[in-house]
């Protein structure tokens, strides 16, 4: 069988999951870590309302359009990570520096079960809406603060960039070769994604706990602490006094190497466990299928090195419902491919119901619960719905 393989068992069903039906999540979030928490909760059945502001948009709406983009292309709606982290939500715009904007925000929170935020600690205090006040006003509300370094401690107000967090978490110091210098930084959002799934499980646990106690809770989630657990083996080695943790190149903790070999195709590679170099036949390098088959016939653990685009089209992942297609409401963006959540519930893949919302697209439907049509028009003109 080739590395593309064939699916084992039936194709999963993409369908609605209703575990959190009736739960309302409100978020003021940016980037990936916390917005993705909201998206996952939404695909578990919750209604998710993203409160935004055109004065300071989500960073994934602020990507600079490419010079080749046609005139009128909505770059602030098109960035892939915006949709990966915000698919299926509603969006309202509120200027929280205005009294009416804050009032509307509090009315929305009054009907919410969960509030998620991931800005630098202190921003709610500056709005005169500290967590303590929100907890007193809404005792059943679950508040998740997913900041870079947590709500306390000397790093609490430091900017949280992915490479900075993985460097401080001890991960970057493990990247490189044993006989050379540290090669970091990896520039991957490892801290963000580990934070996301910790956040999802925390909220689910808090919702379960509220059923028994009737009370909400403030969850303080540190991205850097969530990232540090990925360096677990290095901590164990140091605690046991085995060695000072450091770069180990392509070697496993027991010293077993992994090798990466080129194939006949351009920029195509195969990774294998151990020193198992396959020589060329008749001055011809084996193609990827041949190399994989020859290594596997020797009992060697091996795998192709895939690019993200190859993963999306790989039959083994397609068979799992790894991605879903949605149509963006703006005709210039068209169809988007979005990854599914990485689990199946009795064989069901939670449906990605829609692309990320157009900014402010739910003002009428959501804010209309708290203000009449005429008032919303006046608030729009006054900049309250900015």
TORKOL-4160 file (C-alpha; in steps of 0.2 Angstrom, whole numbers, padded with zeros to 4 digits, m for minus):
386
<pt num="1" X="0000" Y="0000" Z="0000"/>
<pt num="2" X="0007" Y="0017" Z="m0004"/>
<pt num="3" X="0009" Y="0031" Z="0009"/>
<pt num="4" X="m0007" Y="0039" Z="0003"/>
<pt num="5" X="m0016" Y="0023" Z="0008"/>
<pt num="6" X="m0034" Y="0018" Z="0008"/>
<pt num="7" X="m0047" Y="0023" Z="0022"/>
<pt num="8" X="m0050" Y="0009" Z="0035"/>
<pt num="9" X="m0068" Y="0009" Z="0039"/>
<pt num="10" X="m0082" Y="0020" Z="0034"/>
<pt num="11" X="m0080" Y="0039" Z="0031"/>
<pt num="12" X="m0085" Y="0049" Z="0046"/>
<pt num="13" X="m0101" Y="0059" Z="0046"/>
<pt num="14" X="m0100" Y="0078" Z="0047"/>
<pt num="15" X="m0114" Y="0083" Z="0058"/>
<pt num="16" X="m0121" Y="0094" Z="0072"/>
<pt num="17" X="m0115" Y="0092" Z="0090"/>
<pt num="18" X="m0126" Y="0098" Z="0103"/>
<pt num="19" X="m0117" Y="0095" Z="0119"/>
<pt num="20" X="m0116" Y="0114" Z="0123"/>
<pt num="21" X="m0133" Y="0118" Z="0115"/>
<pt num="22" X="m0141" Y="0133" Z="0125"/>
<pt num="23" X="m0123" Y="0139" Z="0131"/>
<pt num="24" X="m0119" Y="0156" Z="0126"/>
<pt num="25" X="m0101" Y="0161" Z="0125"/>
<pt num="26" X="m0095" Y="0179" Z="0124"/>
<pt num="27" X="m0077" Y="0183" Z="0119"/>
<pt num="28" X="m0066" Y="0198" Z="0117"/>
<pt num="29" X="m0051" Y="0190" Z="0110"/>
<pt num="30" X="m0037" Y="0192" Z="0097"/>
<pt num="31" X="m0025" Y="0181" Z="0087"/>
<pt num="32" X="m0026" Y="0162" Z="0089"/>
<pt num="33" X="m0025" Y="0155" Z="0106"/>
<pt num="34" X="m0041" Y="0161" Z="0114"/>
<pt num="35" X="m0052" Y="0164" Z="0098"/>
<pt num="36" X="m0049" Y="0145" Z="0094"/>
<pt num="37" X="m0056" Y="0141" Z="0111"/>
<pt num="38" X="m0072" Y="0149" Z="0107"/>
<pt num="39" X="m0073" Y="0141" Z="0090"/>
<pt num="40" X="m0071" Y="0124" Z="0097"/>
<pt num="41" X="m0085" Y="0127" Z="0110"/>
<pt num="42" X="m0096" Y="0133" Z="0096"/>
<pt num="43" X="m0093" Y="0117" Z="0087"/>
<pt num="44" X="m0099" Y="0108" Z="0102"/>
<pt num="45" X="m0115" Y="0117" Z="0101"/>
<pt num="46" X="m0113" Y="0134" Z="0110"/>
<pt num="47" X="m0118" Y="0151" Z="0103"/>
<pt num="48" X="m0102" Y="0161" Z="0102"/>
<pt num="49" X="m0102" Y="0180" Z="0101"/>
<pt num="50" X="m0086" Y="0189" Z="0096"/>
<pt num="51" X="m0086" Y="0207" Z="0103"/>
<pt num="52" X="m0074" Y="0217" Z="0092"/>
<pt num="53" X="m0070" Y="0235" Z="0088"/>
<pt num="54" X="m0065" Y="0243" Z="0072"/>
<pt num="55" X="m0053" Y="0254" Z="0081"/>
<pt num="56" X="m0042" Y="0240" Z="0086"/>
<pt num="57" X="m0046" Y="0224" Z="0076"/>
<pt num="58" X="m0041" Y="0206" Z="0079"/>
<pt num="59" X="m0023" Y="0205" Z="0073"/>
<pt num="60" X="m0029" Y="0192" Z="0060"/>
<pt num="61" X="m0040" Y="0206" Z="0053"/>
<pt num="62" X="m0025" Y="0218" Z="0052"/>
<pt num="63" X="m0014" Y="0208" Z="0039"/>
<pt num="64" X="m0007" Y="0220" Z="0026"/>
<pt num="65" X="m0015" Y="0216" Z="0009"/>
<pt num="66" X="m0002" Y="0209" Z="m0004"/>
<pt num="67" X="0003" Y="0222" Z="m0018"/>
<pt num="68" X="m0005" Y="0210" Z="m0031"/>
<pt num="69" X="m0022" Y="0210" Z="m0022"/>
<pt num="70" X="m0036" Y="0217" Z="m0033"/>
<pt num="71" X="m0043" Y="0233" Z="m0029"/>
<pt num="72" X="m0057" Y="0231" Z="m0016"/>
<pt num="73" X="m0051" Y="0214" Z="m0010"/>
<pt num="74" X="m0057" Y="0213" Z="0008"/>
<pt num="75" X="m0040" Y="0208" Z="0016"/>
<pt num="76" X="m0047" Y="0211" Z="0034"/>
<pt num="77" X="m0059" Y="0196" Z="0031"/>
<pt num="78" X="m0048" Y="0185" Z="0021"/>
<pt num="79" X="m0033" Y="0179" Z="0032"/>
<pt num="80" X="m0033" Y="0160" Z="0034"/>
<pt num="81" X="m0030" Y="0161" Z="0053"/>
<pt num="82" X="m0044" Y="0172" Z="0055"/>
<pt num="83" X="m0056" Y="0158" Z="0049"/>
<pt num="84" X="m0046" Y="0144" Z="0058"/>
<pt num="85" X="m0049" Y="0153" Z="0074"/>
<pt num="86" X="m0066" Y="0161" Z="0072"/>
<pt num="87" X="m0076" Y="0150" Z="0061"/>
<pt num="88" X="m0095" Y="0149" Z="0065"/>
<pt num="89" X="m0096" Y="0164" Z="0077"/>
<pt num="90" X="m0106" Y="0180" Z="0077"/>
<pt num="91" X="m0098" Y="0197" Z="0077"/>
<pt num="92" X="m0104" Y="0213" Z="0085"/>
<pt num="93" X="m0094" Y="0229" Z="0086"/>
<pt num="94" X="m0094" Y="0240" Z="0102"/>
<pt num="95" X="m0084" Y="0254" Z="0108"/>
<pt num="96" X="m0081" Y="0250" Z="0126"/>
<pt num="97" X="m0074" Y="0267" Z="0130"/>
<pt num="98" X="m0092" Y="0274" Z="0128"/>
<pt num="99" X="m0105" Y="0272" Z="0142"/>
<pt num="100" X="m0118" Y="0265" Z="0131"/>
<pt num="101" X="m0105" Y="0253" Z="0123"/>
<pt num="102" X="m0101" Y="0247" Z="0141"/>
<pt num="103" X="m0120" Y="0245" Z="0145"/>
<pt num="104" X="m0123" Y="0235" Z="0130"/>
<pt num="105" X="m0108" Y="0224" Z="0133"/>
<pt num="106" X="m0114" Y="0221" Z="0151"/>
<pt num="107" X="m0132" Y="0216" Z="0145"/>
<pt num="108" X="m0124" Y="0204" Z="0133"/>
<pt num="109" X="m0114" Y="0196" Z="0147"/>
<pt num="110" X="m0129" Y="0195" Z="0158"/>
<pt num="111" X="m0136" Y="0182" Z="0146"/>
<pt num="112" X="m0119" Y="0173" Z="0144"/>
<pt num="113" X="m0113" Y="0158" Z="0152"/>
<pt num="114" X="m0094" Y="0160" Z="0148"/>
<pt num="115" X="m0083" Y="0175" Z="0145"/>
<pt num="116" X="m0066" Y="0173" Z="0136"/>
<pt num="117" X="m0053" Y="0186" Z="0135"/>
<pt num="118" X="m0034" Y="0186" Z="0131"/>
<pt num="119" X="m0028" Y="0204" Z="0132"/>
<pt num="120" X="m0014" Y="0210" Z="0144"/>
<pt num="121" X="m0020" Y="0210" Z="0162"/>
<pt num="122" X="m0026" Y="0226" Z="0167"/>
<pt num="123" X="m0037" Y="0231" Z="0152"/>
<pt num="124" X="m0053" Y="0227" Z="0160"/>
<pt num="125" X="m0048" Y="0237" Z="0175"/>
<pt num="126" X="m0045" Y="0252" Z="0164"/>
<pt num="127" X="m0063" Y="0251" Z="0158"/>
<pt num="128" X="m0069" Y="0250" Z="0176"/>
<pt num="129" X="m0075" Y="0232" Z="0173"/>
<pt num="130" X="m0062" Y="0222" Z="0183"/>
<pt num="131" X="m0065" Y="0203" Z="0185"/>
<pt num="132" X="m0070" Y="0206" Z="0203"/>
<pt num="133" X="m0084" Y="0217" Z="0198"/>
<pt num="134" X="m0090" Y="0205" Z="0184"/>
<pt num="135" X="m0090" Y="0191" Z="0196"/>
<pt num="136" X="m0100" Y="0200" Z="0209"/>
<pt num="137" X="m0113" Y="0206" Z="0195"/>
<pt num="138" X="m0114" Y="0189" Z="0186"/>
<pt num="139" X="m0110" Y="0176" Z="0199"/>
<pt num="140" X="m0114" Y="0161" Z="0187"/>
<pt num="141" X="m0103" Y="0168" Z="0174"/>
<pt num="142" X="m0087" Y="0158" Z="0170"/>
<pt num="143" X="m0073" Y="0169" Z="0165"/>
<pt num="144" X="m0057" Y="0163" Z="0156"/>
<pt num="145" X="m0042" Y="0174" Z="0155"/>
<pt num="146" X="m0030" Y="0166" Z="0144"/>
<pt num="147" X="m0015" Y="0178" Z="0144"/>
<pt num="148" X="0003" Y="0175" Z="0140"/>
<pt num="149" X="0010" Y="0174" Z="0157"/>
<pt num="150" X="m0005" Y="0173" Z="0169"/>
<pt num="151" X="m0014" Y="0186" Z="0179"/>
<pt num="152" X="m0001" Y="0188" Z="0193"/>
<pt num="153" X="0018" Y="0189" Z="0194"/>
<pt num="154" X="0031" Y="0200" Z="0187"/>
<pt num="155" X="0029" Y="0195" Z="0169"/>
<pt num="156" X="0010" Y="0198" Z="0168"/>
<pt num="157" X="0011" Y="0214" Z="0158"/>
<pt num="158" X="0024" Y="0208" Z="0146"/>
<pt num="159" X="0019" Y="0206" Z="0127"/>
<pt num="160" X="0015" Y="0188" Z="0123"/>
<pt num="161" X="0023" Y="0183" Z="0106"/>
<pt num="162" X="0024" Y="0165" Z="0102"/>
<pt num="163" X="0043" Y="0164" Z="0100"/>
<pt num="164" X="0046" Y="0174" Z="0116"/>
<pt num="165" X="0034" Y="0162" Z="0126"/>
<pt num="166" X="0042" Y="0146" Z="0119"/>
<pt num="167" X="0059" Y="0153" Z="0123"/>
<pt num="168" X="0055" Y="0157" Z="0141"/>
<pt num="169" X="0046" Y="0140" Z="0142"/>
<pt num="170" X="0062" Y="0131" Z="0139"/>
<pt num="171" X="0057" Y="0124" Z="0122"/>
<pt num="172" X="0069" Y="0134" Z="0111"/>
<pt num="173" X="0084" Y="0129" Z="0121"/>
<pt num="174" X="0081" Y="0111" Z="0115"/>
<pt num="175" X="0081" Y="0115" Z="0096"/>
<pt num="176" X="0097" Y="0112" Z="0087"/>
<pt num="177" X="0111" Y="0099" Z="0087"/>
<pt num="178" X="0121" Y="0093" Z="0101"/>
<pt num="179" X="0138" Y="0098" Z="0093"/>
<pt num="180" X="0132" Y="0116" Z="0089"/>
<pt num="181" X="0123" Y="0131" Z="0095"/>
<pt num="182" X="0105" Y="0132" Z="0099"/>
<pt num="183" X="0096" Y="0135" Z="0082"/>
<pt num="184" X="0079" Y="0143" Z="0089"/>
<pt num="185" X="0068" Y="0151" Z="0086"/>
<pt num="186" X="0055" Y="0139" Z="0079"/>
<pt num="187" X="0043" Y="0153" Z="0076"/>
<pt num="188" X="0028" Y="0141" Z="0078"/>
<pt num="189" X="0013" Y="0146" Z="0089"/>
<pt num="190" X="0015" Y="0131" Z="0100"/>
<pt num="191" X="0011" Y="0141" Z="0116"/>
<pt num="192" X="m0005" Y="0147" Z="0108"/>
<pt num="193" X="m0012" Y="0130" Z="0103"/>
<pt num="194" X="m0007" Y="0121" Z="0119"/>
<pt num="195" X="m0016" Y="0136" Z="0128"/>
<pt num="196" X="m0032" Y="0133" Z="0117"/>
<pt num="197" X="m0035" Y="0115" Z="0121"/>
<pt num="198" X="m0031" Y="0118" Z="0140"/>
<pt num="199" X="m0044" Y="0132" Z="0139"/>
<pt num="200" X="m0057" Y="0121" Z="0131"/>
<pt num="201" X="m0056" Y="0108" Z="0144"/>
<pt num="202" X="m0055" Y="0121" Z="0158"/>
<pt num="203" X="m0072" Y="0129" Z="0152"/>
<pt num="204" X="m0080" Y="0112" Z="0150"/>
<pt num="205" X="m0075" Y="0107" Z="0167"/>
<pt num="206" X="m0081" Y="0123" Z="0174"/>
<pt num="207" X="m0098" Y="0121" Z="0166"/>
<pt num="208" X="m0099" Y="0104" Z="0174"/>
<pt num="209" X="m0094" Y="0111" Z="0191"/>
<pt num="210" X="m0107" Y="0125" Z="0190"/>
<pt num="211" X="m0121" Y="0112" Z="0188"/>
<pt num="212" X="m0116" Y="0106" Z="0206"/>
<pt num="213" X="m0111" Y="0123" Z="0214"/>
<pt num="214" X="m0122" Y="0135" Z="0204"/>
<pt num="215" X="m0107" Y="0147" Z="0204"/>
<pt num="216" X="m0096" Y="0153" Z="0190"/>
<pt num="217" X="m0077" Y="0154" Z="0192"/>
<pt num="218" X="m0062" Y="0164" Z="0186"/>
<pt num="219" X="m0050" Y="0154" Z="0176"/>
<pt num="220" X="m0032" Y="0161" Z="0175"/>
<pt num="221" X="m0023" Y="0152" Z="0161"/>
<pt num="222" X="m0005" Y="0155" Z="0157"/>
<pt num="223" X="0001" Y="0152" Z="0139"/>
<pt num="224" X="0019" Y="0150" Z="0144"/>
<pt num="225" X="0015" Y="0138" Z="0158"/>
<pt num="226" X="0004" Y="0128" Z="0146"/>
<pt num="227" X="0019" Y="0128" Z="0134"/>
<pt num="228" X="0032" Y="0122" Z="0147"/>
<pt num="229" X="0024" Y="0105" Z="0149"/>
<pt num="230" X="0030" Y="0101" Z="0131"/>
<pt num="231" X="0048" Y="0101" Z="0138"/>
<pt num="232" X="0043" Y="0088" Z="0150"/>
<pt num="233" X="0057" Y="0075" Z="0146"/>
<pt num="234" X="0070" Y="0088" Z="0148"/>
<pt num="235" X="0063" Y="0092" Z="0166"/>
<pt num="236" X="0064" Y="0074" Z="0171"/>
<pt num="237" X="0082" Y="0072" Z="0165"/>
<pt num="238" X="0087" Y="0087" Z="0175"/>
<pt num="239" X="0078" Y="0082" Z="0190"/>
<pt num="240" X="0086" Y="0064" Z="0189"/>
<pt num="241" X="0103" Y="0072" Z="0187"/>
<pt num="242" X="0106" Y="0063" Z="0171"/>
<pt num="243" X="0112" Y="0078" Z="0161"/>
<pt num="244" X="0109" Y="0096" Z="0157"/>
<pt num="245" X="0095" Y="0097" Z="0145"/>
<pt num="246" X="0100" Y="0105" Z="0128"/>
<pt num="247" X="0099" Y="0102" Z="0109"/>
<pt num="248" X="0099" Y="0084" Z="0104"/>
<pt num="249" X="0097" Y="0086" Z="0085"/>
<pt num="250" X="0087" Y="0072" Z="0077"/>
<pt num="251" X="0090" Y="0060" Z="0091"/>
<pt num="252" X="0077" Y="0053" Z="0103"/>
<pt num="253" X="0081" Y="0054" Z="0122"/>
<pt num="254" X="0089" Y="0036" Z="0121"/>
<pt num="255" X="0101" Y="0042" Z="0107"/>
<pt num="256" X="0092" Y="0034" Z="0093"/>
<pt num="257" X="0094" Y="0045" Z="0078"/>
<pt num="258" X="0081" Y="0049" Z="0065"/>
<pt num="259" X="0087" Y="0052" Z="0047"/>
<pt num="260" X="0079" Y="0062" Z="0033"/>
<pt num="261" X="0083" Y="0056" Z="0015"/>
<pt num="262" X="0079" Y="0065" Z="m0001"/>
<pt num="263" X="0069" Y="0056" Z="m0015"/>
<pt num="264" X="0069" Y="0057" Z="m0034"/>
<pt num="265" X="0055" Y="0070" Z="m0033"/>
<pt num="266" X="0060" Y="0088" Z="m0031"/>
<pt num="267" X="0060" Y="0094" Z="m0013"/>
<pt num="268" X="0053" Y="0077" Z="m0007"/>
<pt num="269" X="0059" Y="0068" Z="0009"/>
<pt num="270" X="0057" Y="0053" Z="0019"/>
<pt num="271" X="0060" Y="0052" Z="0038"/>
<pt num="272" X="0065" Y="0035" Z="0046"/>
<pt num="273" X="0071" Y="0029" Z="0063"/>
<pt num="274" X="0089" Y="0024" Z="0064"/>
<pt num="275" X="0103" Y="0024" Z="0052"/>
<pt num="276" X="0095" Y="0016" Z="0037"/>
<pt num="277" X="0102" Y="0025" Z="0021"/>
<pt num="278" X="0095" Y="0018" Z="0005"/>
<pt num="279" X="0107" Y="0019" Z="m0009"/>
<pt num="280" X="0103" Y="0023" Z="m0027"/>
<pt num="281" X="0100" Y="0010" Z="m0040"/>
<pt num="282" X="0109" Y="0013" Z="m0057"/>
<pt num="283" X="0113" Y="0031" Z="m0052"/>
<pt num="284" X="0094" Y="0034" Z="m0049"/>
<pt num="285" X="0088" Y="0040" Z="m0032"/>
<pt num="286" X="0072" Y="0030" Z="m0027"/>
<pt num="287" X="0056" Y="0039" Z="m0028"/>
<pt num="288" X="0046" Y="0042" Z="m0012"/>
<pt num="289" X="0035" Y="0026" Z="m0014"/>
<pt num="290" X="0050" Y="0015" Z="m0018"/>
<pt num="291" X="0060" Y="0022" Z="m0003"/>
<pt num="292" X="0046" Y="0020" Z="0009"/>
<pt num="293" X="0042" Y="0002" Z="0003"/>
<pt num="294" X="0061" Y="m0003" Z="0004"/>
<pt num="295" X="0062" Y="0004" Z="0022"/>
<pt num="296" X="0046" Y="m0004" Z="0028"/>
<pt num="297" X="0051" Y="m0021" Z="0021"/>
<pt num="298" X="0066" Y="m0020" Z="0033"/>
<pt num="299" X="0055" Y="m0016" Z="0047"/>
<pt num="300" X="0060" Y="0002" Z="0049"/>
<pt num="301" X="0048" Y="0015" Z="0056"/>
<pt num="302" X="0047" Y="0028" Z="0042"/>
<pt num="303" X="0036" Y="0042" Z="0035"/>
<pt num="304" X="0035" Y="0054" Z="0021"/>
<pt num="305" X="0039" Y="0072" Z="0026"/>
<pt num="306" X="0023" Y="0081" Z="0021"/>
<pt num="307" X="0020" Y="0100" Z="0018"/>
<pt num="308" X="0003" Y="0107" Z="0025"/>
<pt num="309" X="m0004" Y="0107" Z="0008"/>
<pt num="310" X="0000" Y="0089" Z="0006"/>
<pt num="311" X="m0008" Y="0084" Z="0022"/>
<pt num="312" X="m0024" Y="0093" Z="0017"/>
<pt num="313" X="m0025" Y="0082" Z="0001"/>
<pt num="314" X="m0018" Y="0066" Z="0009"/>
<pt num="315" X="m0031" Y="0052" Z="0007"/>
<pt num="316" X="m0028" Y="0046" Z="0025"/>
<pt num="317" X="m0032" Y="0063" Z="0032"/>
<pt num="318" X="m0046" Y="0066" Z="0020"/>
<pt num="319" X="m0054" Y="0049" Z="0026"/>
<pt num="320" X="m0054" Y="0056" Z="0043"/>
<pt num="321" X="m0064" Y="0072" Z="0038"/>
<pt num="322" X="m0048" Y="0082" Z="0042"/>
<pt num="323" X="m0054" Y="0097" Z="0033"/>
<pt num="324" X="m0071" Y="0105" Z="0028"/>
<pt num="325" X="m0076" Y="0118" Z="0015"/>
<pt num="326" X="m0086" Y="0133" Z="0018"/>
<pt num="327" X="m0091" Y="0147" Z="0007"/>
<pt num="328" X="m0087" Y="0165" Z="0012"/>
<pt num="329" X="m0101" Y="0178" Z="0011"/>
<pt num="330" X="m0089" Y="0189" Z="0001"/>
<pt num="331" X="m0088" Y="0184" Z="m0017"/>
<pt num="332" X="m0070" Y="0189" Z="m0019"/>
<pt num="333" X="m0065" Y="0177" Z="m0006"/>
<pt num="334" X="m0075" Y="0162" Z="m0011"/>
<pt num="335" X="m0073" Y="0145" Z="m0004"/>
<pt num="336" X="m0062" Y="0142" Z="0011"/>
<pt num="337" X="m0054" Y="0125" Z="0017"/>
<pt num="338" X="m0054" Y="0125" Z="0036"/>
<pt num="339" X="m0047" Y="0111" Z="0047"/>
<pt num="340" X="m0059" Y="0101" Z="0058"/>
<pt num="341" X="m0057" Y="0099" Z="0077"/>
<pt num="342" X="m0045" Y="0084" Z="0080"/>
<pt num="343" X="m0057" Y="0072" Z="0088"/>
<pt num="344" X="m0073" Y="0062" Z="0083"/>
<pt num="345" X="m0088" Y="0060" Z="0093"/>
<pt num="346" X="m0096" Y="0042" Z="0090"/>
<pt num="347" X="m0089" Y="0044" Z="0072"/>
<pt num="348" X="m0096" Y="0062" Z="0070"/>
<pt num="349" X="m0085" Y="0076" Z="0065"/>
<pt num="350" X="m0092" Y="0092" Z="0072"/>
<pt num="351" X="m0098" Y="0103" Z="0057"/>
<pt num="352" X="m0089" Y="0119" Z="0053"/>
<pt num="353" X="m0105" Y="0129" Z="0051"/>
<pt num="354" X="m0098" Y="0145" Z="0042"/>
<pt num="355" X="m0082" Y="0155" Z="0039"/>
<pt num="356" X="m0077" Y="0168" Z="0052"/>
<pt num="357" X="m0090" Y="0182" Z="0053"/>
<pt num="358" X="m0089" Y="0198" Z="0044"/>
<pt num="359" X="m0084" Y="0211" Z="0057"/>
<pt num="360" X="m0100" Y="0218" Z="0065"/>
<pt num="361" X="m0111" Y="0207" Z="0054"/>
<pt num="362" X="m0122" Y="0202" Z="0069"/>
<pt num="363" X="m0125" Y="0219" Z="0076"/>
<pt num="364" X="m0143" Y="0219" Z="0071"/>
<pt num="365" X="m0147" Y="0201" Z="0077"/>
<pt num="366" X="m0137" Y="0201" Z="0093"/>
<pt num="367" X="m0138" Y="0219" Z="0099"/>
<pt num="368" X="m0156" Y="0220" Z="0093"/>
<pt num="369" X="m0160" Y="0210" Z="0108"/>
<pt num="370" X="m0156" Y="0225" Z="0119"/>
<pt num="371" X="m0159" Y="0240" Z="0108"/>
<pt num="372" X="m0172" Y="0245" Z="0095"/>
<pt num="373" X="m0168" Y="0247" Z="0077"/>
<pt num="374" X="m0169" Y="0266" Z="0078"/>
<pt num="375" X="m0157" Y="0267" Z="0093"/>
<pt num="376" X="m0145" Y="0255" Z="0084"/>
<pt num="377" X="m0145" Y="0267" Z="0070"/>
<pt num="378" X="m0141" Y="0282" Z="0081"/>
<pt num="379" X="m0128" Y="0272" Z="0091"/>
<pt num="380" X="m0120" Y="0268" Z="0074"/>
<pt num="381" X="m0119" Y="0287" Z="0069"/>
<pt num="382" X="m0112" Y="0291" Z="0086"/>
<pt num="383" X="m0098" Y="0279" Z="0085"/>
<pt num="384" X="m0104" Y="0267" Z="0099"/>
<pt num="385" X="m0104" Y="0253" Z="0087"/>
<pt num="386" X="m0087" Y="0256" Z="0081"/>
